Amino acid sequence: MSALPTLAIYAAAALAEIAGCFAIWAWWRAGASALWLLPGGVALGLFGWFLAFSPAGFAGRAYAAYGGVYVAASIVWLWSVEGAVPDRWDIAGAALVLTGAAVILLAPHAT
């Protein structure tokens, strides 16, 4: 599988997971209606479904590689949804974990 569909899978999973978790955050921490939990639950279900499409041969490897994408997507969410501008440490950390995710996913593993 080429890198673009794999990136799309992880990006869709990240968006679904962050949206689902944000719905819980909004209800619990920001006083939003409990109705936020319904689309949040759907989003978290979609997260698991999207991640199952990962081309990684093992679930643990798929989850580990996804972790880097999740961190980077969370920084994008911070900026685009919450309006907080990431600082250089946010960007450096996201770049670092994306590098690690690429090593995990793209390395020629023995099995």
Biopython code that builds the backbone (N, CA, C, O; Angstrom):
import numpy as np
from Bio.PDB.StructureBuilder import StructureBuilder

atoms = [
    (1, "MET", "N", (0.858, -1.178, 0.000)),
    (1, "MET", "CA", (0.000, 0.000, 0.000)),
    (1, "MET", "C", (0.898, 1.233, 0.000)),
    (1, "MET", "O", (1.906, 1.275, 0.705)),
    (2, "SER", "N", (0.533, 2.213, -0.779)),
    (2, "SER", "CA", (1.346, 3.427, -0.855)),
    (2, "SER", "C", (1.127, 4.296, 0.384)),
    (2, "SER", "O", (0.198, 4.081, 1.164)),
    (3, "ALA", "N", (2.000, 5.270, 0.537)),
    (3, "ALA", "CA", (1.970, 6.121, 1.722)),
    (3, "ALA", "C", (0.719, 6.995, 1.786)),
    (3, "ALA", "O", (0.219, 7.261, 2.879)),
    (4, "LEU", "N", (0.203, 7.447, 0.645)),
    (4, "LEU", "CA", (-0.945, 8.360, 0.673)),
    (4, "LEU", "C", (-2.199, 7.717, 1.255)),
    (4, "LEU", "O", (-2.812, 8.312, 2.142)),
    (5, "PRO", "N", (-2.616, 6.524, 0.801)),
    (5, "PRO", "CA", (-3.786, 5.917, 1.448)),
    (5, "PRO", "C", (-3.546, 5.615, 2.927)),
    (5, "PRO", "O", (-4.459, 5.735, 3.743)),
    (6, "THR", "N", (-2.320, 5.225, 3.271)),
    (6, "THR", "CA", (-2.017, 4.965, 4.673)),
    (6, "THR", "C", (-2.149, 6.244, 5.482)),
    (6, "THR", "O", (-2.724, 6.230, 6.571)),
    (7, "LEU", "N", (-1.628, 7.342, 4.969)),
    (7, "LEU", "CA", (-1.753, 8.624, 5.656)),
    (7, "LEU", "C", (-3.217, 9.015, 5.789)),
    (7, "LEU", "O", (-3.624, 9.540, 6.826)),
    (8, "ALA", "N", (-4.009, 8.771, 4.762)),
    (8, "ALA", "CA", (-5.440, 9.094, 4.812)),
    (8, "ALA", "C", (-6.151, 8.264, 5.884)),
    (8, "ALA", "O", (-7.022, 8.775, 6.588)),
    (9, "ILE", "N", (-5.783, 6.994, 6.007)),
    (9, "ILE", "CA", (-6.376, 6.136, 7.037)),
    (9, "ILE", "C", (-6.066, 6.695, 8.424)),
    (9, "ILE", "O", (-6.959, 6.848, 9.257)),
    (10, "TYR", "N", (-4.788, 6.996, 8.660)),
    (10, "TYR", "CA", (-4.400, 7.509, 9.971)),
    (10, "TYR", "C", (-4.987, 8.897, 10.228)),
    (10, "TYR", "O", (-5.360, 9.201, 11.361)),
    (11, "ALA", "N", (-5.076, 9.728, 9.220)),
    (11, "ALA", "CA", (-5.669, 11.062, 9.398)),
    (11, "ALA", "C", (-7.152, 10.949, 9.746)),
    (11, "ALA", "O", (-7.635, 11.660, 10.626)),
    (12, "ALA", "N", (-7.875, 10.063, 9.064)),
    (12, "ALA", "CA", (-9.297, 9.874, 9.367)),
    (12, "ALA", "C", (-9.474, 9.330, 10.777)),
    (12, "ALA", "O", (-10.367, 9.766, 11.503)),
    (13, "ALA", "N", (-8.630, 8.384, 11.168)),
    (13, "ALA", "CA", (-8.697, 7.834, 12.524)),
    (13, "ALA", "C", (-8.426, 8.925, 13.559)),
    (13, "ALA", "O", (-9.114, 9.011, 14.576)),
    (14, "ALA", "N", (-7.425, 9.752, 13.293)),
    (14, "ALA", "CA", (-7.084, 10.823, 14.234)),
    (14, "ALA", "C", (-8.228, 11.815, 14.371)),
    (14, "ALA", "O", (-8.582, 12.201, 15.484)),
    (15, "LEU", "N", (-8.804, 12.227, 13.262)),
    (15, "LEU", "CA", (-9.917, 13.174, 13.326)),
    (15, "LEU", "C", (-11.077, 12.589, 14.123)),
    (15, "LEU", "O", (-11.674, 13.276, 14.951)),
    (16, "ALA", "N", (-11.394, 11.322, 13.873)),
    (16, "ALA", "CA", (-12.503, 10.691, 14.592)),
    (16, "ALA", "C", (-12.193, 10.564, 16.081)),
    (16, "ALA", "O", (-13.053, 10.841, 16.917)),
    (17, "GLU", "N", (-10.973, 10.148, 16.418)),
    (17, "GLU", "CA", (-10.638, 9.991, 17.836)),
    (17, "GLU", "C", (-10.628, 11.330, 18.562)),
    (17, "GLU", "O", (-11.179, 11.451, 19.656)),
    (18, "ILE", "N", (-10.013, 12.322, 17.963)),
    (18, "ILE", "CA", (-9.940, 13.635, 18.615)),
    (18, "ILE", "C", (-11.336, 14.232, 18.760)),
    (18, "ILE", "O", (-11.655, 14.807, 19.801)),
    (19, "ALA", "N", (-12.171, 14.104, 17.733)),
    (19, "ALA", "CA", (-13.540, 14.627, 17.818)),
    (19, "ALA", "C", (-14.326, 13.915, 18.918)),
    (19, "ALA", "O", (-15.055, 14.555, 19.675)),
    (20, "GLY", "N", (-14.178, 12.599, 19.006)),
    (20, "GLY", "CA", (-14.878, 11.843, 20.040)),
    (20, "GLY", "C", (-14.420, 12.226, 21.434)),
    (20, "GLY", "O", (-15.235, 12.416, 22.336)),
    (21, "CYS", "N", (-13.119, 12.338, 21.604)),
    (21, "CYS", "CA", (-12.582, 12.733, 22.914)),
    (21, "CYS", "C", (-12.953, 14.169, 23.253)),
    (21, "CYS", "O", (-13.218, 14.490, 24.412)),
    (22, "PHE", "N", (-12.971, 15.032, 22.244)),
    (22, "PHE", "CA", (-13.345, 16.425, 22.488)),
    (22, "PHE", "C", (-14.807, 16.521, 22.934)),
    (22, "PHE", "O", (-15.151, 17.357, 23.769)),
    (23, "ALA", "N", (-15.662, 15.665, 22.375)),
    (23, "ALA", "CA", (-17.070, 15.677, 22.786)),
    (23, "ALA", "C", (-17.195, 15.353, 24.276)),
    (23, "ALA", "O", (-17.983, 15.971, 24.993)),
    (24, "ILE", "N", (-16.415, 14.383, 24.728)),
    (24, "ILE", "CA", (-16.430, 14.049, 26.157)),
    (24, "ILE", "C", (-15.871, 15.213, 26.971)),
    (24, "ILE", "O", (-16.431, 15.574, 28.007)),
    (25, "TRP", "N", (-14.781, 15.795, 26.509)),
    (25, "TRP", "CA", (-14.172, 16.961, 27.177)),
    (25, "TRP", "C", (-15.196, 18.098, 27.279)),
    (25, "TRP", "O", (-15.355, 18.711, 28.335)),
    (26, "ALA", "N", (-15.884, 18.370, 26.166)),
    (26, "ALA", "CA", (-16.854, 19.472, 26.152)),
    (26, "ALA", "C", (-17.968, 19.229, 27.165)),
    (26, "ALA", "O", (-18.396, 20.154, 27.855)),
    (27, "TRP", "N", (-18.432, 17.997, 27.254)),
    (27, "TRP", "CA", (-19.491, 17.669, 28.214)),
    (27, "TRP", "C", (-18.979, 17.745, 29.650)),
    (27, "TRP", "O", (-19.586, 18.395, 30.501)),
    (28, "TRP", "N", (-17.861, 17.078, 29.910)),
    (28, "TRP", "CA", (-17.361, 16.952, 31.275)),
    (28, "TRP", "C", (-16.722, 18.230, 31.796)),
    (28, "TRP", "O", (-16.980, 18.651, 32.923)),
    (29, "ARG", "N", (-15.877, 18.848, 30.956)),
    (29, "ARG", "CA", (-15.068, 19.960, 31.436)),
    (29, "ARG", "C", (-15.602, 21.336, 31.054)),
    (29, "ARG", "O", (-15.317, 22.324, 31.731)),
    (30, "ALA", "N", (-16.382, 21.405, 29.960)),
    (30, "ALA", "CA", (-16.824, 22.716, 29.492)),
    (30, "ALA", "C", (-18.320, 22.945, 29.668)),
    (30, "ALA", "O", (-18.838, 23.980, 29.250)),
    (31, "GLY", "N", (-19.016, 22.001, 30.278)),
    (31, "GLY", "CA", (-20.427, 22.197, 30.571)),
    (31, "GLY", "C", (-21.377, 22.030, 29.402)),
    (31, "GLY", "O", (-22.515, 22.497, 29.466)),
    (32, "ALA", "N", (-20.940, 21.377, 28.336)),
    (32, "ALA", "CA", (-21.823, 21.139, 27.188)),
    (32, "ALA", "C", (-22.875, 20.095, 27.565)),
    (32, "ALA", "O", (-22.720, 19.357, 28.537)),
    (33, "SER", "N", (-23.925, 20.054, 26.787)),
    (33, "SER", "CA", (-24.999, 19.100, 26.998)),
    (33, "SER", "C", (-24.485, 17.662, 26.907)),
    (33, "SER", "O", (-23.539, 17.375, 26.174)),
    (34, "ALA", "N", (-25.120, 16.768, 27.661)),
    (34, "ALA", "CA", (-24.773, 15.346, 27.598)),
    (34, "ALA", "C", (-25.060, 14.770, 26.213)),
    (34, "ALA", "O", (-24.569, 13.692, 25.880)),
    (35, "LEU", "N", (-25.844, 15.471, 25.412)),
    (35, "LEU", "CA", (-26.097, 15.005, 24.045)),
    (35, "LEU", "C", (-24.816, 14.973, 23.206)),
    (35, "LEU", "O", (-24.757, 14.277, 22.193)),
    (36, "TRP", "N", (-23.808, 15.712, 23.618)),
    (36, "TRP", "CA", (-22.512, 15.675, 22.925)),
    (36, "TRP", "C", (-21.913, 14.273, 22.962)),
    (36, "TRP", "O", (-21.096, 13.920, 22.112)),
    (37, "LEU", "N", (-22.320, 13.473, 23.952)),
    (37, "LEU", "CA", (-21.766, 12.129, 24.084)),
    (37, "LEU", "C", (-22.215, 11.201, 22.956)),
    (37, "LEU", "O", (-21.515, 10.242, 22.632)),
    (38, "LEU", "N", (-23.360, 11.473, 22.362)),
    (38, "LEU", "CA", (-23.839, 10.612, 21.266)),
    (38, "LEU", "C", (-22.940, 10.695, 20.032)),
    (38, "LEU", "O", (-22.430, 9.664, 19.595)),
    (39, "PRO", "N", (-22.727, 11.877, 19.454)),
    (39, "PRO", "CA", (-21.810, 11.915, 18.310)),
    (39, "PRO", "C", (-20.376, 11.572, 18.726)),
    (39, "PRO", "O", (-19.598, 11.064, 17.919)),
    (40, "GLY", "N", (-20.032, 11.852, 19.984)),
    (40, "GLY", "CA", (-18.712, 11.479, 20.467)),
    (40, "GLY", "C", (-18.509, 9.974, 20.439)),
    (40, "GLY", "O", (-17.451, 9.496, 20.029)),
    (41, "GLY", "N", (-19.504, 9.232, 20.867)),
    (41, "GLY", "CA", (-19.437, 7.767, 20.830)),
    (41, "GLY", "C", (-19.345, 7.231, 19.418)),
    (41, "GLY", "O", (-18.593, 6.294, 19.152)),
    (42, "VAL", "N", (-20.112, 7.826, 18.505)),
    (42, "VAL", "CA", (-20.040, 7.424, 17.098)),
    (42, "VAL", "C", (-18.644, 7.698, 16.544)),
    (42, "VAL", "O", (-18.069, 6.868, 15.841)),
    (43, "ALA", "N", (-18.110, 8.872, 16.868)),
    (43, "ALA", "CA", (-16.778, 9.223, 16.385)),
    (43, "ALA", "C", (-15.729, 8.251, 16.910)),
    (43, "ALA", "O", (-14.832, 7.858, 16.164)),
    (44, "LEU", "N", (-15.821, 7.859, 18.164)),
    (44, "LEU", "CA", (-14.847, 6.910, 18.714)),
    (44, "LEU", "C", (-14.991, 5.529, 18.078)),
    (44, "LEU", "O", (-13.999, 4.825, 17.891)),
    (45, "GLY", "N", (-16.221, 5.141, 17.746)),
    (45, "GLY", "CA", (-16.413, 3.891, 17.008)),
    (45, "GLY", "C", (-15.787, 3.951, 15.622)),
    (45, "GLY", "O", (-15.171, 2.986, 15.169)),
    (46, "LEU", "N", (-15.946, 5.090, 14.951)),
    (46, "LEU", "CA", (-15.328, 5.278, 13.636)),
    (46, "LEU", "C", (-13.807, 5.249, 13.729)),
    (46, "LEU", "O", (-13.135, 4.736, 12.834)),
    (47, "PHE", "N", (-13.269, 5.797, 14.808)),
    (47, "PHE", "CA", (-11.827, 5.756, 15.022)),
    (47, "PHE", "C", (-11.321, 4.315, 14.969)),
    (47, "PHE", "O", (-10.376, 4.019, 14.238)),
    (48, "GLY", "N", (-11.926, 3.442, 15.718)),
    (48, "GLY", "CA", (-11.505, 2.036, 15.716)),
    (48, "GLY", "C", (-11.669, 1.389, 14.360)),
    (48, "GLY", "O", (-10.828, 0.595, 13.938)),
    (49, "TRP", "N", (-12.742, 1.720, 13.681)),
    (49, "TRP", "CA", (-13.003, 1.147, 12.351)),
    (49, "TRP", "C", (-11.945, 1.613, 11.361)),
    (49, "TRP", "O", (-11.396, 0.798, 10.620)),
    (50, "PHE", "N", (-11.650, 2.909, 11.335)),
    (50, "PHE", "CA", (-10.630, 3.429, 10.419)),
    (50, "PHE", "C", (-9.265, 2.798, 10.703)),
    (50, "PHE", "O", (-8.556, 2.403, 9.777)),
    (51, "LEU", "N", (-8.904, 2.706, 11.969)),
    (51, "LEU", "CA", (-7.581, 2.200, 12.317)),
    (51, "LEU", "C", (-7.415, 0.732, 11.909)),
    (51, "LEU", "O", (-6.300, 0.280, 11.647)),
    (52, "ALA", "N", (-8.517, -0.001, 11.856)),
    (52, "ALA", "CA", (-8.449, -1.405, 11.433)),
    (52, "ALA", "C", (-8.022, -1.545, 9.969)),
    (52, "ALA", "O", (-7.640, -2.638, 9.552)),
    (53, "PHE", "N", (-8.078, -0.483, 9.190)),
    (53, "PHE", "CA", (-7.648, -0.513, 7.793)),
    (53, "PHE", "C", (-6.144, -0.294, 7.623)),
    (53, "PHE", "O", (-5.641, -0.323, 6.500)),
    (54, "SER", "N", (-5.429, -0.080, 8.711)),
    (54, "SER", "CA", (-3.984, 0.144, 8.623)),
    (54, "SER", "C", (-3.311, -1.039, 7.926)),
    (54, "SER", "O", (-3.685, -2.188, 8.161)),
    (55, "PRO", "N", (-2.323, -0.768, 7.073)),
    (55, "PRO", "CA", (-1.632, -1.853, 6.390)),
    (55, "PRO", "C", (-0.612, -2.577, 7.269)),
    (55, "PRO", "O", (-0.023, -3.565, 6.830)),
    (56, "ALA", "N", (-0.393, -2.113, 8.490)),
    (56, "ALA", "CA", (0.565, -2.772, 9.379)),
    (56, "ALA", "C", (0.130, -4.216, 9.611)),
    (56, "ALA", "O", (-1.062, -4.509, 9.707)),
    (57, "GLY", "N", (1.101, -5.106, 9.698)),
    (57, "GLY", "CA", (0.800, -6.528, 9.854)),
    (57, "GLY", "C", (0.308, -6.922, 11.234)),
    (57, "GLY", "O", (-0.280, -7.991, 11.395)),
    (58, "PHE", "N", (0.536, -6.083, 12.227)),
    (58, "PHE", "CA", (0.138, -6.372, 13.598)),
    (58, "PHE", "C", (-0.564, -5.150, 14.185)),
    (58, "PHE", "O", (-0.211, -4.010, 13.880)),
    (59, "ALA", "N", (-1.550, -5.402, 15.022)),
    (59, "ALA", "CA", (-2.312, -4.304, 15.622)),
    (59, "ALA", "C", (-1.417, -3.385, 16.450)),
    (59, "ALA", "O", (-1.531, -2.163, 16.360)),
    (60, "GLY", "N", (-0.542, -3.957, 17.242)),
    (60, "GLY", "CA", (0.338, -3.136, 18.080)),
    (60, "GLY", "C", (1.203, -2.202, 17.263)),
    (60, "GLY", "O", (1.438, -1.062, 17.662)),
    (61, "ARG", "N", (1.683, -2.675, 16.116)),
    (61, "ARG", "CA", (2.504, -1.827, 15.253)),
    (61, "ARG", "C", (1.643, -0.732, 14.626)),
    (61, "ARG", "O", (2.086, 0.409, 14.497)),
    (62, "ALA", "N", (0.435, -1.070, 14.244)),
    (62, "ALA", "CA", (-0.481, -0.060, 13.691)),
    (62, "ALA", "C", (-0.771, 1.015, 14.730)),
    (62, "ALA", "O", (-0.774, 2.204, 14.413)),
    (63, "TYR", "N", (-1.014, 0.600, 15.968)),
    (63, "TYR", "CA", (-1.331, 1.568, 17.026)),
    (63, "TYR", "C", (-0.123, 2.444, 17.347)),
    (63, "TYR", "O", (-0.260, 3.645, 17.577)),
    (64, "ALA", "N", (1.055, 1.833, 17.362)),
    (64, "ALA", "CA", (2.269, 2.601, 17.659)),
    (64, "ALA", "C", (2.520, 3.651, 16.581)),
    (64, "ALA", "O", (2.820, 4.803, 16.895)),
    (65, "ALA", "N", (2.400, 3.262, 15.315)),
    (65, "ALA", "CA", (2.596, 4.221, 14.223)),
    (65, "ALA", "C", (1.521, 5.297, 14.248)),
    (65, "ALA", "O", (1.803, 6.470, 14.008)),
    (66, "TYR", "N", (0.297, 4.898, 14.538)),
    (66, "TYR", "CA", (-0.802, 5.858, 14.614)),
    (66, "TYR", "C", (-0.560, 6.895, 15.706)),
    (66, "TYR", "O", (-0.972, 8.047, 15.565)),
    (67, "GLY", "N", (0.096, 6.506, 16.784)),
    (67, "GLY", "CA", (0.335, 7.424, 17.895)),
    (67, "GLY", "C", (1.010, 8.710, 17.458)),
    (67, "GLY", "O", (0.660, 9.789, 17.936)),
    (68, "GLY", "N", (1.969, 8.608, 16.558)),
    (68, "GLY", "CA", (2.643, 9.807, 16.054)),
    (68, "GLY", "C", (1.707, 10.706, 15.272)),
    (68, "GLY", "O", (1.747, 11.930, 15.401)),
    (69, "VAL", "N", (0.863, 10.085, 14.460)),
    (69, "VAL", "CA", (-0.109, 10.864, 13.683)),
    (69, "VAL", "C", (-1.101, 11.532, 14.625)),
    (69, "VAL", "O", (-1.499, 12.675, 14.401)),
    (70, "TYR", "N", (-1.500, 10.824, 15.677)),
    (70, "TYR", "CA", (-2.432, 11.388, 16.649)),
    (70, "TYR", "C", (-1.858, 12.634, 17.317)),
    (70, "TYR", "O", (-2.551, 13.640, 17.469)),
    (71, "VAL", "N", (-0.606, 12.562, 17.709)),
    (71, "VAL", "CA", (0.028, 13.714, 18.361)),
    (71, "VAL", "C", (0.046, 14.915, 17.418)),
    (71, "VAL", "O", (-0.321, 16.022, 17.812)),
    (72, "ALA", "N", (0.471, 14.700, 16.177)),
    (72, "ALA", "CA", (0.529, 15.797, 15.210)),
    (72, "ALA", "C", (-0.871, 16.347, 14.917)),
    (72, "ALA", "O", (-1.059, 17.561, 14.832)),
    (73, "ALA", "N", (-1.845, 15.457, 14.764)),
    (73, "ALA", "CA", (-3.221, 15.903, 14.506)),
    (73, "ALA", "C", (-3.777, 16.681, 15.693)),
    (73, "ALA", "O", (-4.562, 17.611, 15.507)),
    (74, "SER", "N", (-3.386, 16.319, 16.896)),
    (74, "SER", "CA", (-3.832, 17.041, 18.084)),
    (74, "SER", "C", (-3.306, 18.469, 18.097)),
    (74, "SER", "O", (-3.993, 19.384, 18.551)),
    (75, "ILE", "N", (-2.100, 18.659, 17.604)),
    (75, "ILE", "CA", (-1.537, 20.016, 17.514)),
    (75, "ILE", "C", (-2.310, 20.827, 16.467)),
    (75, "ILE", "O", (-2.568, 22.014, 16.665)),
    (76, "VAL", "N", (-2.673, 20.187, 15.364)),
    (76, "VAL", "CA", (-3.501, 20.869, 14.353)),
    (76, "VAL", "C", (-4.858, 21.228, 14.956)),
    (76, "VAL", "O", (-5.359, 22.328, 14.724)),
    (77, "TRP", "N", (-5.460, 20.323, 15.724)),
    (77, "TRP", "CA", (-6.742, 20.585, 16.392)),
    (77, "TRP", "C", (-6.608, 21.760, 17.355)),
    (77, "TRP", "O", (-7.458, 22.650, 17.389)),
    (78, "LEU", "N", (-5.530, 21.751, 18.134)),
    (78, "LEU", "CA", (-5.258, 22.840, 19.073)),
    (78, "LEU", "C", (-5.348, 24.186, 18.372)),
    (78, "LEU", "O", (-5.941, 25.130, 18.893)),
    (79, "TRP", "N", (-4.764, 24.265, 17.201)),
    (79, "TRP", "CA", (-4.694, 25.506, 16.451)),
    (79, "TRP", "C", (-6.011, 25.811, 15.732)),
    (79, "TRP", "O", (-6.544, 26.915, 15.849)),
    (80, "SER", "N", (-6.532, 24.828, 14.988)),
    (80, "SER", "CA", (-7.680, 25.099, 14.117)),
    (80, "SER", "C", (-9.018, 25.134, 14.843)),
    (80, "SER", "O", (-9.906, 25.892, 14.453)),
    (81, "VAL", "N", (-9.181, 24.337, 15.881)),
    (81, "VAL", "CA", (-10.467, 24.273, 16.579)),
    (81, "VAL", "C", (-10.456, 25.099, 17.859)),
    (81, "VAL", "O", (-11.406, 25.829, 18.145)),
    (82, "GLU", "N", (-9.371, 24.980, 18.628)),
    (82, "GLU", "CA", (-9.325, 25.663, 19.917)),
    (82, "GLU", "C", (-8.701, 27.051, 19.849)),
    (82, "GLU", "O", (-8.769, 27.806, 20.819)),
    (83, "GLY", "N", (-8.100, 27.394, 18.726)),
    (83, "GLY", "CA", (-7.580, 28.734, 18.521)),
    (83, "GLY", "C", (-6.286, 29.059, 19.237)),
    (83, "GLY", "O", (-5.911, 30.229, 19.313)),
    (84, "ALA", "N", (-5.586, 28.057, 19.767)),
    (84, "ALA", "CA", (-4.296, 28.281, 20.432)),
    (84, "ALA", "C", (-3.178, 28.008, 19.425)),
    (84, "ALA", "O", (-3.104, 26.929, 18.838)),
    (85, "VAL", "N", (-2.324, 28.987, 19.240)),
    (85, "VAL", "CA", (-1.239, 28.845, 18.271)),
    (85, "VAL", "C", (-0.142, 27.948, 18.863)),
    (85, "VAL", "O", (0.376, 28.231, 19.943)),
    (86, "PRO", "N", (0.209, 26.863, 18.149)),
    (86, "PRO", "CA", (1.280, 25.993, 18.649)),
    (86, "PRO", "C", (2.606, 26.750, 18.709)),
    (86, "PRO", "O", (2.892, 27.588, 17.854)),
    (87, "ASP", "N", (3.410, 26.444, 19.726)),
    (87, "ASP", "CA", (4.723, 27.068, 19.798)),
    (87, "ASP", "C", (5.765, 26.134, 19.171)),
    (87, "ASP", "O", (5.431, 25.054, 18.682)),
    (88, "ARG", "N", (7.001, 26.556, 19.192)),
    (88, "ARG", "CA", (8.046, 25.774, 18.519)),
    (88, "ARG", "C", (8.223, 24.410, 19.169)),
    (88, "ARG", "O", (8.629, 23.463, 18.496)),
    (89, "TRP", "N", (7.933, 24.286, 20.449)),
    (89, "TRP", "CA", (8.061, 23.010, 21.134)),
    (89, "TRP", "C", (6.952, 22.052, 20.715)),
    (89, "TRP", "O", (7.181, 20.849, 20.594)),
    (90, "ASP", "N", (5.757, 22.581, 20.495)),
    (90, "ASP", "CA", (4.660, 21.760, 19.981)),
    (90, "ASP", "C", (5.029, 21.202, 18.606)),
    (90, "ASP", "O", (4.852, 20.014, 18.337)),
    (91, "ILE", "N", (5.547, 22.081, 17.740)),
    (91, "ILE", "CA", (5.908, 21.676, 16.374)),
    (91, "ILE", "C", (7.063, 20.679, 16.404)),
    (91, "ILE", "O", (7.030, 19.670, 15.700)),
    (92, "ALA", "N", (8.085, 20.956, 17.215)),
    (92, "ALA", "CA", (9.239, 20.052, 17.302)),
    (92, "ALA", "C", (8.808, 18.681, 17.822)),
    (92, "ALA", "O", (9.248, 17.656, 17.300)),
    (93, "GLY", "N", (7.964, 18.656, 18.830)),
    (93, "GLY", "CA", (7.498, 17.380, 19.378)),
    (93, "GLY", "C", (6.694, 16.591, 18.366)),
    (93, "GLY", "O", (6.858, 15.377, 18.245)),
    (94, "ALA", "N", (5.815, 17.282, 17.631)),
    (94, "ALA", "CA", (5.023, 16.605, 16.611)),
    (94, "ALA", "C", (5.923, 16.034, 15.510)),
    (94, "ALA", "O", (5.701, 14.917, 15.043)),
    (95, "ALA", "N", (6.927, 16.794, 15.102)),
    (95, "ALA", "CA", (7.859, 16.303, 14.080)),
    (95, "ALA", "C", (8.624, 15.081, 14.584)),
    (95, "ALA", "O", (8.862, 14.135, 13.833)),
    (96, "LEU", "N", (9.001, 15.109, 15.840)),
    (96, "LEU", "CA", (9.740, 13.992, 16.421)),
    (96, "LEU", "C", (8.913, 12.713, 16.442)),
    (96, "LEU", "O", (9.399, 11.652, 16.050)),
    (97, "VAL", "N", (7.666, 12.807, 16.895)),
    (97, "VAL", "CA", (6.847, 11.598, 16.959)),
    (97, "VAL", "C", (6.435, 11.113, 15.573)),
    (97, "VAL", "O", (6.272, 9.911, 15.366)),
    (98, "LEU", "N", (6.262, 12.037, 14.614)),
    (98, "LEU", "CA", (5.967, 11.605, 13.243)),
    (98, "LEU", "C", (7.145, 10.850, 12.646)),
    (98, "LEU", "O", (6.958, 9.890, 11.899)),
    (99, "THR", "N", (8.348, 11.279, 12.971)),
    (99, "THR", "CA", (9.531, 10.562, 12.512)),
    (99, "THR", "C", (9.545, 9.150, 13.092)),
    (99, "THR", "O", (9.807, 8.179, 12.382)),
    (100, "GLY", "N", (9.264, 9.051, 14.369)),
    (100, "GLY", "CA", (9.200, 7.737, 15.004)),
    (100, "GLY", "C", (8.111, 6.861, 14.398)),
    (100, "GLY", "O", (8.320, 5.666, 14.194)),
    (101, "ALA", "N", (6.958, 7.441, 14.112)),
    (101, "ALA", "CA", (5.864, 6.684, 13.492)),
    (101, "ALA", "C", (6.270, 6.171, 12.121)),
    (101, "ALA", "O", (5.951, 5.038, 11.760)),
    (102, "ALA", "N", (6.971, 6.995, 11.356)),
    (102, "ALA", "CA", (7.405, 6.565, 10.032)),
    (102, "ALA", "C", (8.398, 5.412, 10.141)),
    (102, "ALA", "O", (8.331, 4.466, 9.356)),
    (103, "VAL", "N", (9.301, 5.476, 11.086)),
    (103, "VAL", "CA", (10.260, 4.379, 11.280)),
    (103, "VAL", "C", (9.515, 3.092, 11.601)),
    (103, "VAL", "O", (9.802, 2.047, 11.017)),
    (104, "ILE", "N", (8.557, 3.157, 12.530)),
    (104, "ILE", "CA", (7.803, 1.967, 12.931)),
    (104, "ILE", "C", (7.034, 1.389, 11.746)),
    (104, "ILE", "O", (7.065, 0.178, 11.523)),
    (105, "LEU", "N", (6.355, 2.224, 10.998)),
    (105, "LEU", "CA", (5.467, 1.731, 9.947)),
    (105, "LEU", "C", (6.227, 1.320, 8.683)),
    (105, "LEU", "O", (5.859, 0.336, 8.041)),
    (106, "LEU", "N", (7.261, 2.045, 8.322)),
    (106, "LEU", "CA", (7.914, 1.831, 7.024)),
    (106, "LEU", "C", (9.165, 0.969, 7.069)),
    (106, "LEU", "O", (9.680, 0.595, 6.016)),
    (107, "ALA", "N", (9.664, 0.645, 8.242)),
    (107, "ALA", "CA", (10.880, -0.168, 8.345)),
    (107, "ALA", "C", (10.626, -1.579, 7.810)),
    (107, "ALA", "O", (9.505, -2.082, 7.887)),
    (108, "PRO", "N", (11.660, -2.210, 7.271)),
    (108, "PRO", "CA", (11.506, -3.599, 6.771)),
    (108, "PRO", "C", (11.563, -4.599, 7.938)),
    (108, "PRO", "O", (12.620, -5.154, 8.236)),
    (109, "HIS", "N", (10.442, -4.815, 8.575)),
    (109, "HIS", "CA", (10.375, -5.720, 9.723)),
    (109, "HIS", "C", (10.561, -7.168, 9.280)),
    (109, "HIS", "O", (10.226, -7.528, 8.152)),
    (110, "ALA", "N", (11.095, -7.989, 10.172)),
    (110, "ALA", "CA", (11.347, -9.402, 9.856)),
    (110, "ALA", "C", (10.056, -10.181, 9.637)),
    (110, "ALA", "O", (10.017, -11.095, 8.813)),
    (111, "THR", "N", (8.996, -9.825, 10.369)),
    (111, "THR", "CA", (7.718, -10.538, 10.194)),
    (111, "THR", "C", (6.597, -9.584, 9.967)),
    (111, "THR", "O", (5.452, -10.004, 9.800)),
]
sb = StructureBuilder()
sb.init_structure("model")
sb.init_model(0)
sb.init_chain("A")
sb.init_seg("    ")
for serial, (resi, resn, name, xyz) in enumerate(atoms, 1):
    if name == "N":
        sb.init_residue(resn, " ", resi, " ")
    sb.init_atom(name, np.array(xyz, "f"), 0.0, 1.0, " ", f" {name:<3s}", serial, name[0])
structure = sb.get_structure()
